[in-house]
Amino acid sequence: MKILQNSAEPIYKQIYAQLRGDILSGRLKSGEALPSIRGLAKDLKISVITTMKAYEELAAEGLVVSAQGKGYFVSALDPRLIAEQHQRRIEESLTETIRCAKMAGITLEEVRSTLDALWNLET
């Protein structure tokens, strides 16, 4: 796991985003244990509280569950939940894209054209 200390994004959000990505992509499988909170904090040289906050956000989203005295584990994920999570990320990204485009005076057609070009690059 890579954490950027000088990033504008809080450390707990960086941890959350990386673990969330690993879970939704299937790199972390259902039932798999996350690193211990203390162990991850020690490895990253950060506060246990920071690590705990990231894990709590994952739990609130239903991506992980806590087992008393055992740690956090990846939840059994329904494929519909995974699709919904991806849809939410797309909506967040597109909302930011629209905001930036409007501030820059870029038209909807220009945004569509850019999206089409990028879509075709990824195929």
Contacts in CASP RR format, 6 or more apart in sequence:
PFRMAT RR
TARGET T0000
AUTHOR 0000-0000-0000
METHOD contacts of the structure
MODEL  1
MKILQNSAEPIYKQIYAQLRGDILSGRLKSGEALPSIRGLAKDLKISVIT
TMKAYEELAAEGLVVSAQGKGYFVSALDPRLIAEQHQRRIEESLTETIRC
AKMAGITLEEVRSTLDALWNLET
1 15 0 8 1.000
1 18 0 8 1.000
1 19 0 8 1.000
1 40 0 8 1.000
1 43 0 8 1.000
1 44 0 8 1.000
2 18 0 8 1.000
3 11 0 8 1.000
3 14 0 8 1.000
3 15 0 8 1.000
3 44 0 8 1.000
3 46 0 8 1.000
4 14 0 8 1.000
5 11 0 8 1.000
7 14 0 8 1.000
9 17 0 8 1.000
11 44 0 8 1.000
11 46 0 8 1.000
11 50 0 8 1.000
12 50 0 8 1.000
12 51 0 8 1.000
12 53 0 8 1.000
12 54 0 8 1.000
12 57 0 8 1.000
13 54 0 8 1.000
15 40 0 8 1.000
15 44 0 8 1.000
15 50 0 8 1.000
15 51 0 8 1.000
15 54 0 8 1.000
16 54 0 8 1.000
16 57 0 8 1.000
16 58 0 8 1.000
19 28 0 8 1.000
19 34 0 8 1.000
19 54 0 8 1.000
19 58 0 8 1.000
19 63 0 8 1.000
19 64 0 8 1.000
20 58 0 8 1.000
20 61 0 8 1.000
20 63 0 8 1.000
20 85 0 8 1.000
21 27 0 8 1.000
22 28 0 8 1.000
23 58 0 8 1.000
23 63 0 8 1.000
23 64 0 8 1.000
23 74 0 8 1.000
23 77 0 8 1.000
24 63 0 8 1.000
24 82 0 8 1.000
24 85 0 8 1.000
24 86 0 8 1.000
28 34 0 8 1.000
28 74 0 8 1.000
29 74 0 8 1.000
30 74 0 8 1.000
30 75 0 8 1.000
30 76 0 8 1.000
30 77 0 8 1.000
31 73 0 8 1.000
31 74 0 8 1.000
31 75 0 8 1.000
31 76 0 8 1.000
32 73 0 8 1.000
32 74 0 8 1.000
33 70 0 8 1.000
33 71 0 8 1.000
33 72 0 8 1.000
33 73 0 8 1.000
34 40 0 8 1.000
34 55 0 8 1.000
34 58 0 8 1.000
34 64 0 8 1.000
34 71 0 8 1.000
34 72 0 8 1.000
34 73 0 8 1.000
34 74 0 8 1.000
35 43 0 8 1.000
36 71 0 8 1.000
37 48 0 8 1.000
37 51 0 8 1.000
37 52 0 8 1.000
37 55 0 8 1.000
37 71 0 8 1.000
37 72 0 8 1.000
38 48 0 8 1.000
38 51 0 8 1.000
40 51 0 8 1.000
41 47 0 8 1.000
41 48 0 8 1.000
41 50 0 8 1.000
41 51 0 8 1.000
44 51 0 8 1.000
55 64 0 8 1.000
55 66 0 8 1.000
55 72 0 8 1.000
58 64 0 8 1.000
58 72 0 8 1.000
59 65 0 8 1.000
59 66 0 8 1.000
59 72 0 8 1.000
61 85 0 8 1.000
62 75 0 8 1.000
63 74 0 8 1.000
63 75 0 8 1.000
63 77 0 8 1.000
63 85 0 8 1.000
64 72 0 8 1.000
64 73 0 8 1.000
64 74 0 8 1.000
64 75 0 8 1.000
65 72 0 8 1.000
65 73 0 8 1.000
65 75 0 8 1.000
66 72 0 8 1.000
66 73 0 8 1.000
67 73 0 8 1.000
97 111 0 8 1.000
98 111 0 8 1.000
100 106 0 8 1.000
101 107 0 8 1.000
101 108 0 8 1.000
101 110 0 8 1.000
101 111 0 8 1.000
END
